[in-house]
């Protein structure tokens, strides 16, 4: 009856059959019909009372005049003159998240999901839910749950050489939100932003969306080149000094000091993306760029997506003391704060020592998998792909020997192997041609199989 009204077949003011007649016609109990009428009355479709009959309302609420969509359809009418979008809306492009696709050998940027202690995480979450109080049903500080901010500050001070107190830590929804917040705060449309080439495409997406003029700076064996001419006028410089994405280079100390001194003189901000430096397999962890900063010019950001699991959209950004109020204001009018329950569970995971144990275990696992990849590559890929000896991270790169990277990736895909041409992270063509290979999410058997298939694919591509 609701559909008949919405489609105009039962017009406003039409008298409806008696409930007894409808019950007899459809072989329902009269009580069923009466309850249906009562529901339609409460929703504003019909009106009337006992003894006077029941009618379709002459004036229906505006929201009831639109018929519900048929199952499986999605109508998307577009105004004749098109949508009037903001400049930001027109510039924004989709930053695809493909991690939910079936995983294929050597896909990059994936941790070993199957080795995460999900049962332990569930126990902590269950305990938190059992003990939840009304305060956890309310809001928290825009910068995040105070005990978690303290735990993150302690961890970063001890393991990454970051200089901070809990008040400087903001809990955010991963690296993308950290980048968005920093760009909103420091960059106006048309102003210059510098980043590495090749570099992280998610950063370029954010900068392009705000209308920044993005300047790419090439790399050498010490990291991003120090090119004052290209840096000139930049409001923000994005770098991955601990483990450059995607090439895996660690920025040298002289280069770090050069960049810090330039930022001081230029009045610019350095955004340090520390996306997976927890996983270092040789030597001591490289201290953060922020730990060398005496001028307050570095924003240090990281995420728990790579070290725990990607759907945990929680990360952190450490801001200089004089910027805490500004960051708090921006978060308060955008996201307000990260989900409080998730923050409390993560806080317990850190403070009870589970995070540290998980990191130590995964370092050993990933180091072994990297060793197997290197061994197999030396055995089967010589003359085809020279795999780099990385010291950290979840992936490595390899130099192709006279083979086009896109052709190599296409040939590998046909054999169930996923490698990424480094050109896809670059502005312009990168020479020599390189491929990115992830190793962390795949066990020994799968790595050995993947290298065999990749060798066959590269032979065919050559």
C-alpha angles and dihedrals in degrees: 000000000000090000091048090054094046093048091050097246090118102046126208111279095022114140114236126222118265117270091242091055093048092048090053093044096051097032093240128136113264089238090063091053092046091052091049090052091049091052091049090050092051090051092051100248100114139021139192141095141238111299097015101068132242124275139184105256114260092218116041123193110263094244091057094058091076114082116229116257117260114251113277096018132103117191113204109180114192122206113251092244094045129243120307102226129181119251088255091052092053094047097047114101131190114269098206121223107204099167092105092064118099105283119246127196116281096014104156131231095032126126121206099274093181091062096052111113095242093164091057091047089051091050092053091047091048091050091050091050092050091052097039116139132198089260088067090056091060130067127282133210113301090239090057146260106333098223091050092049088053092049092049092048091051092048095048093047093051101039107025103031092240117160108221148116124222092261089066094055121093120191109221140170095269132285097317093060091045090054092046093051093048093047093049090051100047111021130070124191110283096021122123126260121180128208140163123280111245094028148146110306093207089066093049090051091056094047094047092049092059091048097251121159101244115211117193119211121199126235137237133182090289096053128255110014116248100238110164092187092059093039092053113121095005115149094193134018119200117207140166099205099162095057114354115229117259104356099048097230118156112221112241122241095246090052091050092051091048091053093048093050091048092051090051092052095042096045089234132143124237115212109206112200106199093182102158110354090126087081105071116150104186129045128345122325112271109246117244122264086236090063090062094048114110093167105058094243100126129089107197117203136177141162138220091216095092098039097043116012134314099239090061094092096197129119139141142236123200112211131190112263094251091057098051094093093049093049091047090053094050094047091047093059096042119034096356090211141330117274105289099215092053089050093052093049091049090047091056091046090056101039095046091056098249093118093055093047091049091051093050092049094048093047089059093046095047093045089055092048092049089051091052091049091051092047093050092044092054089049101045111014102052109133091016108058129006106208116213121240098237120184100203146019139046099286144032137202134233134205113233118227105228095321127120111244097223091049090049092050092049092049091047092050090058088059095048097261123124118207125160125222109233088222087077088069094047141084103231128355118315118218126232098038115245139188127209117223125189116210107167099084097049131079127226096269093050094046092052091047091047093052091050092051092044091052091053091047094050092048088054093046091051 
